[in-house]
Protein backbone atom coordinates (compact mmCIF):
# COMPACT_ATOMS: atom_id res chain seq x y z
CA UNK A 1 0.00 0.00 0.00
CA UNK A 2 2.83 2.44 0.83
CA UNK A 3 4.46 1.80 -2.56
CA UNK A 4 1.15 2.55 -4.28
CA UNK A 5 0.66 5.81 -2.40
CA UNK A 6 4.27 6.81 -3.08
CA UNK A 7 3.73 6.15 -6.79
CA UNK A 8 0.58 8.28 -6.82
CA UNK A 9 2.42 11.11 -5.02
CA UNK A 10 5.30 10.89 -7.52
CA UNK A 11 2.87 11.06 -10.46
CA UNK A 12 1.21 14.14 -8.98
CA UNK A 13 4.58 15.83 -8.34
CA UNK A 14 5.59 15.52 -11.99
CA UNK A 15 2.27 16.94 -13.16
CA UNK A 16 0.33 13.91 -14.35
CA UNK A 17 -3.23 15.12 -14.13
CA UNK A 18 -5.89 14.14 -13.61
CA UNK A 19 -5.01 10.96 -11.78
CA UNK A 20 -7.97 8.60 -11.72
CA UNK A 21 -8.08 6.03 -8.96
CA UNK A 22 -10.41 3.15 -9.80
CA UNK A 23 -12.06 0.98 -7.18
CA UNK A 24 -13.99 -2.15 -8.13
CA UNK A 25 -16.22 -2.61 -5.11
CA UNK A 26 -16.71 -6.20 -3.96
CA UNK A 27 -19.08 -7.02 -1.11
CA UNK A 28 -17.23 -8.47 1.86
CA UNK A 29 -13.79 -7.73 0.37
CA UNK A 30 -13.31 -3.96 0.13
CA UNK A 31 -16.75 -2.39 0.57
CA UNK A 32 -15.58 -1.10 3.96
CA UNK A 33 -13.21 1.26 2.09
CA UNK A 34 -15.85 3.12 0.05
CA UNK A 35 -15.92 6.13 2.37
CA UNK A 36 -12.12 6.27 2.74
CA UNK A 37 -11.77 6.59 -1.03
CA UNK A 38 -14.60 9.14 -1.27
CA UNK A 39 -12.85 11.30 1.34
CA UNK A 40 -9.76 11.41 -0.88
CA UNK A 41 -11.78 13.43 -3.40
CA UNK A 42 -11.80 16.28 -0.88
CA UNK A 43 -8.01 16.47 -1.36
CA UNK A 44 -8.25 16.59 -5.15
CA UNK A 45 -8.23 12.89 -6.00
CA UNK A 46 -10.38 11.70 -8.92
CA UNK A 47 -11.99 8.56 -7.47
CA UNK A 48 -14.02 6.22 -9.68
CA UNK A 49 -16.13 3.35 -8.42
CA UNK A 50 -16.69 0.51 -10.88
CA UNK A 51 -19.32 -2.20 -10.66
CA UNK A 52 -17.79 -5.66 -10.66
CA UNK A 53 -18.56 -7.46 -13.90
CA UNK A 54 -19.46 -11.10 -13.20
CA UNK A 55 -17.32 -12.73 -15.87
CA UNK A 56 -16.57 -16.39 -16.20
CA UNK A 57 -18.58 -19.45 -15.23
CA UNK A 58 -17.09 -19.73 -11.74
CA UNK A 59 -17.46 -16.05 -10.85
CA UNK A 60 -19.83 -15.44 -7.98
CA UNK A 61 -21.36 -12.00 -8.29
CA UNK A 62 -20.66 -10.05 -5.11
CA UNK A 63 -20.35 -6.57 -6.52
CA UNK A 64 -22.21 -3.56 -5.28
CA UNK A 65 -24.23 -1.60 -7.78
CA UNK A 66 -23.64 2.11 -8.17
CA UNK A 67 -26.88 2.99 -6.37
CA UNK A 68 -25.67 1.22 -3.21
CA UNK A 69 -22.27 2.88 -3.34
CA UNK A 70 -23.73 6.33 -3.90
CA UNK A 71 -26.24 5.90 -1.08
CA UNK A 72 -23.42 4.91 1.30
CA UNK A 73 -21.40 8.01 0.40
CA UNK A 74 -24.35 10.39 0.69
CA UNK A 75 -25.53 8.87 3.97
CA UNK A 76 -22.16 9.54 5.63
CA UNK A 77 -20.45 12.37 3.71
CA UNK A 78 -23.20 14.52 2.20
CA UNK A 79 -25.06 14.97 -1.06
CA UNK A 80 -23.21 14.53 -4.30
CA UNK A 81 -23.48 17.34 -6.84
CA UNK A 82 -23.05 16.74 -10.59
CA UNK A 83 -19.52 17.66 -11.72
CA UNK A 84 -18.28 18.64 -15.16
CA UNK A 85 -15.16 16.91 -16.41
CA UNK A 86 -13.02 17.40 -19.49
CA UNK A 87 -13.69 15.44 -22.63
CA UNK A 88 -12.30 11.93 -22.35
CA UNK A 89 -13.80 11.13 -18.97
CA UNK A 90 -15.08 7.90 -20.44
CA UNK A 91 -18.22 6.12 -19.32
CA UNK A 92 -18.18 7.46 -15.77
CA UNK A 93 -20.78 9.85 -14.43
CA UNK A 94 -19.04 12.41 -12.24
CA UNK A 95 -20.06 14.09 -9.00
CA UNK A 96 -18.44 16.15 -6.30
CA UNK A 97 -18.84 16.27 -2.55
CA UNK A 98 -19.56 19.82 -1.32
CA UNK A 99 -16.26 21.71 -1.16
CA UNK A 100 -14.22 18.85 -2.63
CA UNK A 101 -11.41 19.62 -5.05
CA UNK A 102 -11.65 16.23 -6.77
CA UNK A 103 -14.50 14.23 -8.19
CA UNK A 104 -16.26 10.95 -7.59
CA UNK A 105 -17.17 8.96 -10.68
CA UNK A 106 -19.39 5.96 -11.10
CA UNK A 107 -18.95 3.38 -13.87
CA UNK A 108 -22.02 1.18 -14.03
CA UNK A 109 -21.78 -1.40 -16.84
CA UNK A 110 -24.54 -3.51 -15.30
CA UNK A 111 -27.07 -1.33 -13.50
CA UNK A 112 -26.80 1.58 -15.95
CA UNK A 113 -25.54 0.04 -19.19
CA UNK A 114 -23.65 2.71 -21.11
CA UNK A 115 -22.79 0.73 -24.25
CA UNK A 116 -24.70 3.05 -26.58
CA UNK A 117 -22.37 5.91 -25.66
CA UNK A 118 -19.13 3.92 -25.50
CA UNK A 119 -16.32 5.49 -27.49
CA UNK A 120 -13.56 3.07 -26.46
CA UNK A 121 -11.38 0.80 -28.56
CA UNK A 122 -8.60 -1.19 -26.91
CA UNK A 123 -5.25 -2.19 -28.28
CA UNK A 124 -3.97 -5.38 -26.71
CA UNK A 125 -0.31 -5.86 -25.81
CA UNK A 126 0.06 -8.26 -28.75
CA UNK A 127 -1.20 -5.73 -31.30
CA UNK A 128 -4.88 -6.56 -31.73
CA UNK A 129 -7.58 -3.89 -31.84
CA UNK A 130 -10.54 -4.84 -29.68
CA UNK A 131 -13.77 -2.93 -30.41
CA UNK A 132 -15.50 -4.02 -27.20
CA UNK A 133 -14.06 -5.06 -23.87
CA UNK A 134 -16.86 -7.62 -23.48
CA UNK A 135 -16.59 -9.29 -26.88
CA UNK A 136 -13.98 -11.63 -28.37
CA UNK A 137 -13.94 -9.74 -31.70
CA UNK A 138 -10.46 -8.42 -32.57
CA UNK A 139 -8.62 -7.01 -35.58
CA UNK A 140 -4.92 -7.62 -36.21
CA UNK A 141 -3.05 -4.30 -36.24
CA UNK A 142 0.44 -5.61 -35.58
CA UNK A 143 0.85 -7.22 -38.99
CA UNK A 144 -0.14 -4.12 -41.00
CA UNK A 145 2.07 -1.96 -38.77
CA UNK A 146 5.06 -4.26 -39.26
CA UNK A 147 4.40 -4.33 -43.00
CA UNK A 148 4.61 -0.53 -43.11
CA UNK A 149 0.93 0.43 -43.34
CA UNK A 150 0.47 4.13 -44.00
CA UNK A 151 -1.71 6.49 -41.97
CA UNK A 152 -4.72 6.08 -44.28
CA UNK A 153 -4.55 2.28 -43.98
CA UNK A 154 -4.32 2.47 -40.18
CA UNK A 155 -7.28 4.87 -40.08
CA UNK A 156 -9.28 2.36 -42.12
CA UNK A 157 -8.48 -0.46 -39.67
CA UNK A 158 -9.50 1.72 -36.73
CA UNK A 159 -12.68 2.78 -38.54
CA UNK A 160 -13.46 -0.89 -39.19
CA UNK A 161 -13.03 -1.55 -35.46
CA UNK A 162 -15.39 1.30 -34.55
CA UNK A 163 -18.03 -0.11 -36.92
CA UNK A 164 -17.68 -3.56 -35.33
CA UNK A 165 -18.72 -2.28 -31.89
CA UNK A 166 -21.80 -4.21 -30.78
CA UNK A 167 -24.83 -2.20 -29.66
CA UNK A 168 -24.49 -3.55 -26.09
CA UNK A 169 -22.83 -6.22 -24.00
CA UNK A 170 -24.54 -9.53 -23.25
CA UNK A 171 -23.59 -10.08 -19.60
CA UNK A 172 -27.23 -10.48 -18.55
CA UNK A 173 -27.38 -13.47 -20.91
CA UNK A 174 -24.17 -14.86 -19.36
CA UNK A 175 -22.21 -14.17 -22.54
CA UNK A 176 -18.73 -12.81 -21.86
CA UNK A 177 -15.29 -12.98 -23.47
CA UNK A 178 -13.88 -16.47 -23.61
CA UNK A 179 -10.59 -16.00 -25.47
CA UNK A 180 -8.72 -13.74 -23.02
CA UNK A 181 -8.68 -12.76 -19.37
CA UNK A 182 -9.46 -9.14 -18.49
CA UNK A 183 -5.82 -8.58 -17.54
CA UNK A 184 -4.83 -9.42 -21.13
CA UNK A 185 -7.08 -6.77 -22.67
CA UNK A 186 -6.77 -3.90 -20.26
CA UNK A 187 -10.05 -4.43 -18.43
Helices and strands as residue ranges (DSSP letters): H 2-13, E 20-25, G 31-33, H 34-40, G 41-43, E 46-51, H 66-77, E 80-82, E 93-97, E 103-107, G 115-117, E 122-123, E 128-130, E 139-140, H 142-146, H 151-163, G 171-173, H 182-185
